[in-house]
């Protein structure tokens, strides 16, 4: 065993005993005396956005599915009130769709284009001829991969029949 590993064994023994009470003075050890509010770097409710989310993420259990729709997996930790404070009950686990919907970002995404409001235009699929409202920058000819594949099959069948003749 190297000298480094022998030194690390001492460190590991110290780290293992940091959560236990001190047998002589019956008090918590050094680690417990500097966590949360007792830490000199503690900011409380003045903590930043990421720090608050990390704090809640460590304390609030993550469900398997979204709390609102119960269909998709919960990914985002969303603030309910909009006031970012250190309150676990003010956060909920949501899927990305429900999170953007609750924040109002989904509505803005559907009405805004590059920072300005844009009216959607009528567009017709090149294969199935269905009509949709899309942004002016939409450049696809087909509404889905299925329509594109069907168009390719039709095109190939025509070429295949020409070769046989």
C-alpha positions as CSV (number, residue, x, y, z in Angstrom):
1,X,0.0,0.0,0.0
2,X,1.4,3.4,-1.0
3,X,1.8,6.3,1.4
4,X,-1.0,8.2,-0.3
5,X,-3.4,5.3,0.3
6,X,-2.4,5.1,3.9
7,X,-3.1,8.8,4.3
8,X,-6.4,8.5,2.6
9,X,-7.5,5.7,5.0
10,X,-7.2,8.2,7.8
11,X,-9.2,10.8,5.9
12,X,-11.9,8.2,5.2
13,X,-12.1,7.2,8.9
14,X,-12.6,10.9,9.8
15,X,-15.3,11.3,7.2
16,X,-17.1,8.2,8.4
17,X,-17.4,9.5,11.9
18,X,-18.4,13.1,11.0
19,X,-22.2,12.3,11.3
20,X,-21.9,10.6,14.7
21,X,-22.0,12.3,18.0
22,X,-18.8,13.0,19.9
23,X,-18.7,10.4,22.7
24,X,-16.9,12.8,25.2
25,X,-19.0,15.9,24.9
26,X,-22.3,14.4,23.5
27,X,-22.5,17.0,20.8
28,X,-22.7,16.9,17.0
29,X,-19.4,16.9,15.1
30,X,-17.8,19.7,13.0
31,X,-19.7,18.7,9.8
32,X,-23.1,19.2,11.4
33,X,-22.1,22.5,12.9
34,X,-21.5,24.2,9.5
35,X,-24.4,23.0,7.3
36,X,-27.4,25.1,6.2
37,X,-28.1,28.2,8.3
38,X,-25.0,27.7,10.4
39,X,-22.7,28.1,7.4
40,X,-21.0,31.4,7.0
41,X,-21.8,31.4,3.2
42,X,-25.6,30.8,3.8
43,X,-27.7,33.4,1.9
44,X,-31.2,32.3,2.9
45,X,-33.9,33.7,0.7
46,X,-31.3,35.9,-1.1
47,X,-29.8,32.8,-2.8
48,X,-29.9,32.8,-6.6
49,X,-32.1,30.9,-9.0
50,X,-29.9,27.9,-9.5
51,X,-28.9,27.6,-5.8
52,X,-32.6,27.6,-4.8
53,X,-33.5,24.9,-7.4
54,X,-30.6,22.8,-6.3
55,X,-31.6,23.2,-2.6
56,X,-35.2,22.1,-3.4
57,X,-34.0,19.3,-5.7
58,X,-32.1,17.8,-2.8
59,X,-35.1,18.0,-0.4
60,X,-38.2,17.3,-2.5
61,X,-38.8,13.8,-3.8
62,X,-39.1,13.4,-7.5
63,X,-42.1,11.5,-8.7
64,X,-42.0,9.2,-11.7
65,X,-44.6,11.1,-13.8
66,X,-45.7,14.7,-14.0
67,X,-47.9,15.9,-11.2
68,X,-50.4,17.7,-13.5
69,X,-50.8,15.4,-16.6
70,X,-49.5,12.1,-15.1
71,X,-48.5,11.1,-18.7
72,X,-44.9,12.1,-19.2
73,X,-41.9,11.8,-16.9
74,X,-41.3,14.7,-14.5
75,X,-38.2,16.5,-15.6
76,X,-38.4,20.1,-14.5
77,X,-38.7,21.6,-11.0
78,X,-41.2,24.5,-11.4
79,X,-41.8,27.4,-9.1
80,X,-45.6,27.8,-8.5
81,X,-45.9,31.4,-7.2
82,X,-43.1,33.0,-9.2
83,X,-41.5,34.3,-6.0
84,X,-38.3,32.4,-5.6
85,X,-38.0,31.7,-1.9
86,X,-36.7,28.8,0.1
87,X,-40.1,27.1,0.5
88,X,-40.3,23.4,-0.7
89,X,-44.1,23.6,-1.0
90,X,-43.7,26.4,-3.6
91,X,-42.1,24.0,-6.1
92,X,-43.5,21.1,-8.1
93,X,-42.1,18.4,-10.5
94,X,-43.5,18.8,-14.0
95,X,-42.9,17.5,-17.5
96,X,-41.4,20.0,-19.9
97,X,-44.8,20.5,-21.7
98,X,-46.7,21.3,-18.5
99,X,-43.9,23.5,-17.3
100,X,-43.8,25.7,-20.4
101,X,-47.6,25.8,-20.4
102,X,-47.8,26.9,-16.7
103,X,-45.1,29.6,-17.3
104,X,-46.9,31.0,-20.3
105,X,-43.9,30.2,-22.6
106,X,-46.0,27.9,-24.8
107,X,-48.4,30.7,-25.7
108,X,-45.6,33.1,-26.4
109,X,-43.8,30.5,-28.5
110,X,-47.0,30.1,-30.6
111,X,-47.5,33.8,-31.2
112,X,-44.0,35.3,-31.3
113,X,-41.3,34.9,-33.9
114,X,-37.8,36.3,-33.3
115,X,-39.1,38.8,-30.7
116,X,-42.0,40.1,-32.7
117,X,-45.6,39.0,-33.1
118,X,-46.2,37.3,-36.4
119,X,-49.5,36.0,-37.9
120,X,-49.4,32.5,-39.1
121,X,-50.1,31.7,-42.7
122,X,-52.1,28.9,-44.3
123,X,-50.0,26.1,-45.6
124,X,-51.0,22.9,-47.6
125,X,-49.1,19.6,-47.4
126,X,-47.7,18.5,-50.8
127,X,-49.0,14.9,-50.5
128,X,-52.2,14.7,-48.3
129,X,-53.3,18.3,-49.0
130,X,-54.2,19.0,-45.4
131,X,-54.2,22.7,-44.3
132,X,-52.3,24.0,-41.3
133,X,-51.4,27.4,-39.8
134,X,-47.6,27.8,-39.7
135,X,-45.0,30.6,-39.3
136,X,-43.8,32.2,-42.5
137,X,-40.4,30.6,-42.1
138,X,-41.8,27.1,-42.3
139,X,-40.1,25.5,-45.4
140,X,-41.3,21.9,-45.4
141,X,-43.3,20.5,-48.3
142,X,-44.9,17.7,-46.3
143,X,-46.8,17.7,-43.0
144,X,-45.1,14.6,-41.6
145,X,-42.5,11.9,-42.3
146,X,-45.3,9.6,-43.3
147,X,-46.5,11.9,-46.1
148,X,-42.9,12.3,-47.3
149,X,-42.4,8.5,-47.3
150,X,-45.6,8.0,-49.2
151,X,-44.6,10.6,-51.7
152,X,-41.2,8.8,-52.2
153,X,-42.9,5.4,-52.6
154,X,-45.3,6.9,-55.3
155,X,-42.4,8.5,-57.1
156,X,-40.3,5.3,-57.0
157,X,-43.3,3.2,-58.2
158,X,-43.6,5.4,-61.3
159,X,-39.8,5.1,-62.1
160,X,-39.9,1.4,-61.5
161,X,-42.8,0.9,-63.9
162,X,-41.0,3.0,-66.6
163,X,-37.9,0.7,-66.3
164,X,-39.9,-2.4,-66.9
165,X,-41.3,-1.1,-70.2
